[in-house]
Amino acid sequence: MESNKKTPTKKNLTPKQKKIAQVMQEFKQGDLHSGKTETIVTNPKQAIAIALSEAEGLNIKTN
């Protein structure tokens, strides 16, 4: 059985989703830093927390 749930493509991502994708890409490349320090994030759970935190700060109104 196929589900009708569509996954978002790059064209129809919300700004918050774009920010999360950007932060996770930084993590995968090894460029994600924790706060203002030079410490590189190596824990994927910490990277997700940083991504969600940065996306919350966007304050974009939705429909």
N, C-alpha and C positions, 0 to 999 in steps of 0.2 A: 504494500500500500504506500502510495506516495503522499507526502504531506504537502500542503499548499503554502507552507511557510517559506517566504522568500528571504534570502540573506541579502543584506544591503551591499550594493556595489559601490565603487569609488565615487560614482556620479551622485548617488543619493544619500551620502553619509551626512549626519548632523555635525555641527561644529564640535560638539563634545566627543562624538565618535572619532572624528578626525584627530583631535588632540590626543585621545587615548592611543590611537594607532601610531601617531608620531612618537609618543613617549615609549611605547613598546618597541618600536623600531630602534630607537636610541639604545634601549636595553639590549636588544639582540646584537647590536654593533659594538657594545661595550663602552658607549659614550655617556650613559646615564649616571649622573652624580647625585648624591644624597644631599639635598639642601644646598647651602653655600660652600660646603666642604669639598675637598678634592677626592673624597672617598667614592670609588666606583661601586655601583649597586651590582651585586652578584646574585641576590635572591629574587627569583621571579615573583614571589608574593609581595615583596617590598616594592618591586617595579609596578605591579598592579595597583598597590595602594597609592603610590606617587601619581600614577596616571589618573586615577579616579579623583584624587585631591586636586590636581591641576585642572581637570575638566570641570569640577564643581565651581571653580573660580571664574568661569567664563561669563556667567550671568547673562545668557542668551535667552530671550523670550521665545517660547514655542507657541504654536497656534492655540 
